[in-house]
Amino acid sequence: MERIQRSEGEWADIIRQCKSSGLSDERWLKENGICPATYYRHLKKFRNVQVGKSVPVPVKPAVPESHEVIPLTIMEEKPVCVDGKDSVAARIHTGGIAIDLYNGADREMISSLLQMVVQLC
């Protein structure tokens, strides 16, 4: 990377742009050709200067907020089979969701579950 001298004001702007970009620091720095070690040194210095001031460095949330309404189809309840079909046939883990599918599970139920997983992920 090319070495560029920047003023403290320029570093403050860079820090604000990075934090408000919505990207991870690593990705933003790479896309903007900024050395991570240099960035974090100036970030630490900037935070130390900001202590006691009323204008903090904007911090992006760890997980972006997302609110969605997902339609849920309620199906008619069917009797549960108890003749050895209560063992797990498949286990699905994706996007923080875990689903156990049991032997004898209704096709419509499996289809609805998979459609909901696709919408969530």
Secondary structure, 3 states (H helix, E strand, C coil): CCCCCCCHHHHHHHHHHHHHCCCCHHHHHHHCCCCHHHHHHHHHHHHHHHCCCCCCCCCCCCCCCCCCCCCCCCCCCCCCCCCCCCCEEEEEEECCEEEEEECCCCHHHHHHHHHHHHHHC
